[in-house]
Amino acid sequence: MIGQYDRQIATALRLIAQYGMVCQWHKDTLVLDDPTKPWQGGGGAPAVKTPSIVFIPATDGASGFGLSKFRDGETQSFSTFGLMGAVDFEPLTTDSVYRDGQPLVISAVDVLKPNEQVVLYILSIV
């Protein structure tokens, strides 16, 4: 049933906007110089999105979060979790993310998506 988690999505967005901070999320876009010749490539300015993200330290023993997680058979360490609500783009680890003008390194993007509805993205930040 579509729309089953609308209340949870709205709650996540409201709380993240209240307790998080607005960041700049840059997604590379490709604009072909000549659409009939895609092999020649092109350029493009990154599309800038401004989602709110809550940052939680992963190194704090009281937080209950671990220092590392398994991903594709190997252990990755990270220092911070980022919680981001449903957005109108697909967050990727190859995107550029800035907090207070400082670049962040996103090592993994996990999603809480019951019934195929995105409620929350969990970002592992190195």
N, C-alpha and C positions, 0 to 999 in steps of 0.2 A: 504494500500500500504506500504510494507516494504521499509525502506530507506527514508521515507518522511522527517524525522527529523535529518538526518545525519549532516547537516550544524550546527544545534543548538547544537547537541551533541559535535561536534568538537569545537565550540565556548566555550561551558561550560568547557570542558577539558582544553583548552588553557588558559582561564582566571583564572581558579582555580589553574593551575600549575604556572601561573605568580604571582598571588597575595596570594596564600595559602602557606601552609607549608606541607612538607612530614611527615606523621605520620606512626606509626607501628600499623597494624591491625592484631591481632592474632585470627585465627579461629581454634578452637579445631578440631582435626581430630582423628578418631577412627581407629586404626589398630588392627585387631583381631589377637590374638596369634595363634589361630587355626580356620581358616575360616569355618571348618566343625562343630565347636562348638561355635556358636556366644554367647551363654548364659554364657560362661566363661569370656567374656569380653576381654579386652586387654588394650593397652595403645596407646600412640602416642604423638608425639611432635606437638605443634600447627604450623599450616601453617602461615607464616608471610607474609603479603601483605604490600605494601608501597604506599598507595594512597595519593594524595595531597588533603588537606581540607582547606577551607576558614572558619575562625571563626568570627562570628558576635555577639557582646554582645546583649543579649535580655533585659538587664536592662537599656539600654540607651534610654531615652524617644525620642530622635531624630531619632532612628532607625526605629520607626514605628512598631516594633514587640512587642507583648504582653509578659507579664511575665509568663503566664500560658496558657495551652490549654486543651481542653477536650479530653479525651481518654478513651474509654470504659465506659462512664458514670461518670468518676471522673476527677477532675482537677489536673493537674500535674504542678509543678513549675519547671522552669529551668533557668539557667543563661546565656547560650550561644547557638547559633545556629551554626551548622556546615554544610557547603555546599560541597558536594562531587559529582564529575561527575560520569558517568557510569563506573563501574568497572567489572572485570571478576569474581566476587564472589557476594554472596547475603549477604549484611550486616545485622546482627542481633543484638538485644540489649544484647544478652548473650555473644557476642564476647568481647575480651579485646582490648582496644584502648589506645595508648600511644602518648602523645604530649610532645616533649622534655623530654622523659623518665618518665613523670608523667602520671599516669593512668587517663582516663576520664570515667565518668559514662554516658552511653548513655541510656536515658529513653525512647526514641521513634525514630523510623526510618520511615520517610515518603518518598514517591517517586513521582516525577513528571514523568509520563509515558504515554504520549499521543500515541495513536495507538500502544500500547504495546511495545514502544521503551523507554528504560530508558534514560532520559536526565539528571536528577539531583536527588540526594538523599539529604534530609533535615534531619539532625540529631539534636535532642533535647538533650542538654548536661546539666546535673545537676551541 
